[in-house]
Amino acid sequence: MKHCIFYISLILLTLLGGTSCRHDDVIFIPEHVQVAEPTYSAVTGFYLLNEGNMGMNKCTLDYYDYASGVYTRNIYGAANPSVPKELGDVGNDIAIYGSRLYAVINASNKVEVMRASDATRIGQIEIANCRRIAFKDGYAYVTSYAGPIVIDPEYKQRGYVAKIDTATMQVVDKCLVGYQPDGIAIAENRIYVANSGGYMVPNYENTISVIDLASFTELKREVIDINLENVIADSRGRLWISSRGDYEKVKSRLFCYDLRKERLEAAYDIPVGQMTLCGDSLYIVSNAYSNITQETTTSFALFDIEKCAKVSDMFITDGTNERFSRPYSVNVNPLTKEIFVSDAKNYVTPGTLYCFSPQGVCLWSVRTGDIPAHIVFTGDISY
């Protein structure tokens, strides 16, 4: 659910008028599509988590298998026929740790835990309004808005990070942070959390929380910019942080924070919707909306973190970018360097996933579920 917070108000109105007509027993039928020739490598495939539309329990899980070249939609129901409502309401993050697959289901207030090999359900962890997940030394750390989904400038419920024992799937501790915490990264024995204050428009938060990993206490908050969302730690002792802005006067931007100097190093006028780091290349997609112009501007940027400079305004080289309505997520295969970009289209109908070569040429595309958003690769991804 990373699309603009202003969209929540529209969703809430829709829910008030439409949820009484929703069928709770929606059944998703698996669909298999041959999209590429079989290939074999240490990276065996990937799961894609489709967020689904809020209030409709339409979050779904897809899988691409490199060995067959087959993309399979809606695999969760077939793997778990006894689960009545499929994955739930709004998939917000996905990750693999050890032999388990974790899906953060925001509006269903849970983290779904599955076998990474086949998506068979192991159990669930209840966390209110959960957002993003990270792992360290046998524990999972999940950001939580803590309170209900509501737009309120006077929202007073601080968020928290939940510490989960991955062996028992139990929440063993919580650390209070700022308002509506989103992205999370772990580096140099500290946890860094992007506080958004997204429900408090126009009174957004503007800090990252710094948590000591050993004591699991918040050490401080560093001011970055309003309405923060993503945070990625690189191998050079820095964080890359994105802000959504306020959709009016304050634009979405990219920030560099030095972990050793403990200070903000630079800000870049690059709009960020989603970003992913592969080596020294930071891939960025955005569909920045303006409340003033009522228009959306799409962009596909490539940023070199070693040189701290934008390499290109367009990493897609064959014109396929013209097909996109709402570029929503970007991921890169750590071995083949294939680039995967999703298009959420109008947010209420199935999206499209595009696979590009490292040179930015489209190799294949496939229909997905509603709002294709989060990818995690399977196999050996230690590249």
C-alpha positions in Angstrom: 0.0 0.0 0.0 2.6 2.5 -1.0 0.5 4.5 -3.4 -0.2 8.0 -2.2 -1.7 8.5 1.2 -4.2 10.9 -0.2 -5.7 7.9 -2.0 -6.7 6.4 1.3 -9.5 8.9 1.8 -11.0 7.9 -1.5 -10.7 4.2 -0.6 -12.4 4.8 2.8 -15.4 6.4 1.0 -15.5 3.5 -1.4 -15.5 1.1 1.5 -18.4 2.8 3.3 -20.5 2.5 0.2 -19.4 -0.8 -1.2 -18.2 -3.4 1.3 -21.7 -4.7 2.1 -21.9 -6.0 -1.5 -18.5 -7.8 -1.4 -18.4 -11.6 -1.5 -16.2 -12.9 1.3 -15.7 -16.2 -0.4 -13.7 -15.0 -3.4 -11.8 -17.9 -5.0 -8.7 -17.3 -7.0 -7.9 -19.9 -9.6 -4.2 -20.6 -10.4 -3.3 -19.7 -14.0 -0.1 -20.8 -15.8 1.4 -18.8 -18.5 4.5 -19.6 -20.6 6.4 -16.3 -20.8 10.0 -17.3 -21.5 12.3 -20.1 -22.5 13.6 -22.3 -19.6 16.8 -21.1 -18.0 18.9 -22.5 -15.2 20.9 -20.6 -12.6 21.3 -20.3 -8.8 18.4 -17.9 -8.8 15.5 -20.3 -9.4 12.5 -17.9 -9.5 10.6 -15.2 -7.6 7.4 -14.6 -5.8 5.3 -11.5 -6.6 2.9 -10.2 -4.0 -0.1 -8.3 -5.4 -1.4 -5.8 -2.9 -5.0 -6.0 -4.0 -7.6 -3.3 -3.3 -8.3 -2.2 0.2 -11.3 -3.8 1.8 -11.7 -6.5 -0.8 -9.4 -9.3 0.5 -7.8 -9.4 -3.0 -4.1 -9.8 -2.1 -2.7 -12.6 -4.2 0.6 -14.3 -4.7 2.2 -15.2 -8.0 5.4 -17.2 -8.8 7.8 -17.3 -11.8 9.9 -20.4 -12.3 13.1 -19.9 -14.3 13.5 -23.7 -15.0 10.2 -23.9 -16.9 9.8 -20.2 -18.0 6.2 -20.4 -16.5 4.5 -17.6 -14.6 1.8 -18.8 -12.3 -0.9 -16.5 -11.0 -2.7 -17.0 -7.7 -0.7 -19.8 -6.2 -1.7 -19.3 -2.6 -5.2 -20.8 -2.8 -4.0 -24.0 -4.5 -1.3 -24.4 -1.9 -3.7 -23.7 1.0 -7.2 -24.8 0.0 -8.4 -24.8 3.6 -7.7 -21.0 4.2 -11.1 -19.4 3.5 -10.1 -15.8 2.6 -6.9 -16.4 0.7 -4.0 -14.1 1.7 -6.2 -11.2 3.0 -6.3 -7.5 2.6 -3.5 -5.4 1.1 -0.1 -7.1 0.8 2.6 -4.6 1.9 5.9 -6.5 1.9 7.4 -9.9 1.2 10.7 -11.5 2.2 12.4 -14.9 2.6 14.4 -15.7 5.7 15.8 -19.2 6.1 13.3 -21.7 4.7 10.3 -19.4 5.3 8.4 -16.9 3.2 6.9 -13.9 5.0 4.1 -11.7 3.6 3.1 -8.6 5.4 -0.7 -8.1 5.0 -1.3 -4.6 6.1 -5.1 -4.2 6.5 -5.5 -7.8 7.7 -3.2 -7.0 10.6 -1.0 -10.0 10.1 2.3 -11.4 8.8 1.6 -14.6 6.9 4.3 -17.2 7.3 4.7 -19.9 4.5 7.2 -22.4 3.3 9.5 -20.7 0.9 9.6 -23.8 -1.3 5.9 -24.0 -2.1 4.0 -21.2 -0.2 2.3 -23.7 2.1 1.0 -21.9 5.1 2.8 -22.4 8.4 1.0 -19.8 10.5 0.4 -16.1 11.0 1.7 -13.4 13.4 -0.8 -10.8 14.4 0.5 -7.2 14.1 -1.8 -4.2 13.8 -1.5 -2.2 10.6 1.8 -3.8 9.7 4.0 -2.3 7.0 7.6 -3.6 6.2 9.8 -6.4 7.4 13.6 -6.9 8.0 15.6 -9.7 9.6 18.7 -10.1 11.8 20.1 -13.0 13.9 16.9 -15.1 14.1 14.5 -12.2 14.6 12.1 -10.5 12.3 11.4 -6.8 12.7 8.1 -5.4 11.5 7.0 -1.7 11.3 3.5 -1.0 12.5 1.3 2.0 12.3 -0.3 0.6 15.5 -3.6 2.5 15.1 -6.5 2.3 12.6 -6.5 3.3 9.0 -7.8 6.8 9.1 -6.8 10.3 7.9 -6.6 12.6 10.9 -4.3 15.7 11.3 -4.5 15.1 15.1 -3.6 11.4 15.0 -1.8 10.7 18.3 -1.0 7.0 18.0 2.7 6.5 17.7 3.9 3.5 15.7 6.2 0.8 16.8 8.6 -1.9 15.5 7.7 -5.4 16.6 10.5 -7.9 17.3 9.5 -11.5 16.4 11.3 -14.7 17.3 11.3 -16.5 13.9 11.5 -19.9 15.6 8.3 -19.5 17.7 6.6 -16.9 15.5 5.9 -14.9 18.7 6.2 -11.1 19.2 8.8 -10.8 22.0 9.2 -7.1 22.2 8.0 -3.7 20.8 9.9 -0.4 20.4 7.9 2.8 20.0 9.1 5.0 17.1 7.5 8.0 15.3 4.1 8.3 13.6 3.2 5.8 10.8 6.6 4.1 10.4 7.1 2.6 6.9 10.5 1.4 5.5 13.0 -0.4 7.7 16.7 -1.2 7.3 19.3 -2.8 9.6 22.9 -1.8 9.4 25.9 -1.6 11.8 23.9 -3.0 14.8 21.2 -0.5 14.5 17.7 -0.4 13.0 16.6 2.6 10.9 12.9 3.3 10.4 11.3 5.8 8.1 8.5 7.7 9.9 5.9 9.0 7.5 3.1 10.6 9.5 1.1 9.8 6.4 -2.2 9.6 8.2 -1.7 13.1 9.7 -1.8 15.1 6.5 -0.9 18.0 6.4 1.0 17.4 9.7 3.5 14.9 8.3 6.4 13.3 10.3 9.9 14.1 9.1 12.3 11.8 10.9 14.0 8.4 10.9 14.1 6.5 14.2 17.5 5.0 15.2 17.1 1.9 17.3 19.9 0.1 19.1 19.7 -3.5 18.1 21.0 -5.0 21.3 18.8 -3.1 23.8 16.0 -2.6 21.3 15.4 0.9 22.4 15.1 4.1 20.3 18.3 6.1 20.6 17.2 9.2 18.7 15.3 10.5 15.7 17.0 12.3 12.9 15.2 14.9 10.8 15.3 14.1 7.1 12.1 15.3 5.3 8.4 15.0 5.5 6.4 11.8 4.7 9.3 9.4 4.5 8.7 5.9 2.9 11.7 3.8 1.8 15.0 3.2 3.4 17.9 1.0 2.0 21.3 0.4 3.5 24.2 0.1 1.1 27.6 -1.5 1.5 29.4 1.8 1.8 28.0 2.9 5.2 25.1 4.9 3.9 21.3 4.9 3.9 19.2 5.9 0.9 15.9 7.3 2.0 12.9 8.5 0.0 10.2 10.9 0.8 6.7 11.2 -0.8 6.5 14.9 -0.2 3.1 16.5 0.3 1.8 16.1 -3.2 1.6 19.9 -3.5 4.5 22.3 -2.7 7.0 19.7 -1.3 8.1 17.3 -3.9 9.2 13.7 -3.5 13.0 13.4 -3.2 15.9 11.0 -2.5 18.3 11.5 0.4 21.7 10.1 1.4 22.4 9.6 5.1 25.9 8.8 6.3 25.8 6.1 9.0 29.3 6.7 10.5 29.0 10.5 10.6 25.3 10.2 11.7 24.1 13.0 9.5 22.3 13.8 6.3 24.8 14.1 3.5 22.8 15.0 0.4 19.4 15.5 -1.1 18.5 14.9 -4.7 15.5 16.2 -6.7 14.6 12.7 -7.9 11.0 11.6 -7.3 10.8 8.1 -5.8 7.8 5.8 -5.7 9.8 2.6 -5.2 13.6 1.8 -5.5 15.9 -1.1 -5.4 19.7 -1.4 -5.0 21.8 -3.8 -7.1 25.5 -3.4 -6.7 26.1 0.4 -7.0 23.0 0.9 -9.1 19.9 2.3 -7.6 16.9 1.8 -9.8 14.0 4.2 -9.2 10.4 4.3 -10.5 7.8 6.9 -9.7 4.3 8.0 -10.6 4.3 11.3 -8.7 0.9 12.8 -8.3 0.2 16.5 -7.8 -2.9 17.7 -6.0 -2.4 21.1 -7.7 -2.3 19.9 -11.3 -4.3 16.7 -10.7 -1.8 15.0 -12.9 0.6 12.1 -12.5 4.2 12.2 -13.9 5.9 8.8 -14.4 9.7 8.4 -14.3 12.4 5.7 -14.5 15.7 6.8 -13.1 19.1 5.1 -12.6 21.4 6.5 -9.8 25.0 5.6 -9.2 25.6 5.4 -5.4 29.4 5.3 -5.8 29.5 8.6 -7.7 26.4 9.9 -5.9 25.0 11.0 -9.2 22.0 10.3 -11.5 23.2 8.2 -14.5 20.0 8.4 -16.5 16.4 9.6 -16.5 15.4 6.4 -18.3 16.8 2.9 -17.8 14.2 1.5 -20.2 15.8 1.9 -23.7 13.3 0.4 -26.2 10.3 2.7 -25.6 8.3 0.2 -23.5 8.0 2.9 -20.9 5.3 4.5 -23.1 3.0 1.6 -22.2 3.0 2.3 -18.5 0.1 3.9 -16.7 1.4 3.7 -13.1 5.0 2.3 -12.7 4.7 0.9 -9.2 7.6 -1.3 -8.3 11.1 -2.2 -9.5 13.4 -5.2 -8.7 16.6 -6.6 -10.2 17.7 -10.2 -10.4 21.0 -10.2 -8.4 22.5 -12.8 -10.8 21.2 -12.1 -14.3 20.6 -8.3 -13.7 17.2 -8.6 -15.4 15.0 -5.6 -14.4 11.4 -6.2 -13.3 9.0 -3.3 -13.3 5.3 -3.5 -12.5 2.5 -1.3 -13.8 -0.4 -0.9 -11.4 -2.6 0.7 -14.2 -5.7 2.1 -12.5 -5.2 0.4 -9.1 -8.5 -1.6 -9.4 -7.8 -4.0 -12.2 -5.1 -6.5 -12.9 -1.6 -5.0 -13.5 1.3 -6.0 -15.7 4.8 -7.2 -14.9 7.6 -6.4 -17.4 10.9 -8.1 -17.6 13.8 -6.1 -19.1 17.3 -7.1 -20.0 20.2 -5.3 -18.2 20.3 -3.0 -21.2 16.7 -2.0 -20.7 15.1 -4.0 -23.6 11.7 -5.7 -22.8 12.1 -9.5 -22.8 8.5 -10.4 -21.8 5.5 -9.2 -20.0 2.6 -10.9 -18.1 -0.7 -10.0 -16.5 -0.6 -10.1 -12.7 -3.1 -9.5 -9.9 -4.3 -6.1 -8.7 -1.5 -3.7 -7.9 1.6 -5.9 -8.4 4.0 -4.5 -5.8 6.6 -6.7 -4.1 9.1 -9.3 -5.4 11.4 -11.7 -3.6 13.8 -14.0 -5.4 14.2 -17.7 -4.6 17.4 -19.8 -4.7 20.9 -18.5 -4.0 20.6 -14.7 -4.1 24.0 -14.0 -2.3 25.4 -12.0 -5.2 
